[in-house]
Every structure is written in structure tokens, then in C-alpha cells.
Amino acid sequence: QVQLVESGGGLVQAGGSRRLSCAASGISFSINTIKWYRQAPGKQREWVATITSGGSTNYADSVKGRFTISRDNAKNTGYLQMNSLKPEDTAVYYCNVAIIYWGQGTQVTVSS
């Protein structure tokens, strides 16, 4: 059974940083692409960042230069380092692995 567990969310002031983690089990983590999405209240879920099995990364324009996606295959864990946070980054953040597997989400709230 595949399980993804996000952690690291919380309340942070604008300009601050936060690192999200996505711990995976029950899946061959190293061969799969990891993506982060987010969903703000009243909005559709949007893609944030991707890291492939080979380590290639891609970011939404709204987070480029501020967020960094990474992975540690030995720990079966993906990360999203978020810097220079803005109030508009407030959302529930979800990790996604192998397209069909989702975590439960972790809330990030950025206060102005």
C-alpha cells in the first residue's frame, strides 16, 4: 500500500522560510517523479514544482527563484524548500508521486 505523508507546514511570517517533507512508503520512490501542488481557499489545485527521477526540476513561475524542490532517495523523501514566502503562498500543499498517489496535505499559512 502506497502512503505519502507530508509534514513541515505551519504559520510563518511573510519573508520567512519553511521546508516541507513528503515521506513515501510502499513505492519504488527513486524511479518516480515527485510533484508538489497547492490549493488555496476557494481556488483550484495548482502545480508548484516537479523533480524527475534524474533530478531535473521545473517550477511554476509564481515560485521560481523562491522555492526549491529536492529529493533524498535513500530516505524515500521529497522536499520543498520555500523561501521569501508571501501571503499568497498560503495554501494546503500536497505531494504527488507517480501521478496517481497523493499525500493528505499540509497547511502553510503566511501572515503579512
N, C-alpha and C positions, 0 to 999 in steps of 0.2 A: 504494500500500500504506500503510495507516494504521499509524503507530507512536506509542506513548506511552512516554516514558521518565521514570520517577520518579527523583528524587535528593534528597539532604538528610538521609537517615536517619543514625542513629548512636547512640552511647551518650551519655546525658545524665543528670545527677543530678535527683532529684525537686525540683520547684520551678523547674527550668530551662526553657529555650525551644529550639525547633527550628523551622526553616522548610523545608517540603517543596516541591519543584517537580515539575511534570508538563509536560514539553515534548512538544508534539504535532506530527506531520507527516503529510501525505497526507490531510488532512481540513479541511473548512471550519470551522475552530476557532470563529470568532466567533459562529456561529449555533447552536452546540450547548451543551447543559447539561453542566456538569462536576460530577462527584461524587467524593468521597473515601470509601473504605471502609477497614476494617481487620480483620485476623484475628489473634487471639491464639492461642497454642498450645493445641490441644485444644478450640477454640471455633469456632463458625460465623463466617463473614464478616459484619460488621455495617456498616451505613451510618453515616457520620460527618457529612458535610456536603454541601450542594448549592449551586451558584451557576448561575443561569439565564443565557441569552444577554443578558437585560436587566439582569443584575446583582442580581437578587433572591437572597437567601440563606436557608438554613434549616440548623438544626443538631440533632444528636441531643442529648437532654437531658444526657447524660453529659459533653458537651464544651462546652455552651453557656456563654458568658461567658469561656471559656479559649482556644478555637480560633477562627480567622478564616479563612474561605475567600475567595480573590480570584482575579482573572484579569487577564492583560495580553494582549489580543487581538493587539496589534502584534507581540508576541513568540511568539504561539501557545503560551502557557504559563499554567498554572494553579498556584495556590499554596495551601498550608495552613500558616498560622502557628499554632504550638502553644505556648501559654504555660502557666505553672503546671503543668507536667507532673507526673503521678502514676505510680507503678509500674504501676497498672492500665491505663495508656495504652500499655504495652509491646505491640507487635504489628507485623505487616507491614502497611504502608499502601499501598493501591492507588488509583490514579486511574482514573476511568471517564468516557468521553466518548461521547455519542450512544448510550447504553445498552449497545451491544454491544462497544465497544472498551475493552480493559483494558491497563494497564501491567504490568510484571513485578513491581512491588512494591519497597518499600524498608523495611528493618528499622529500627524505632525501639525502643530499649531504655532504660527509665527505671529507674535504680538508686535504692534507698531510702537 
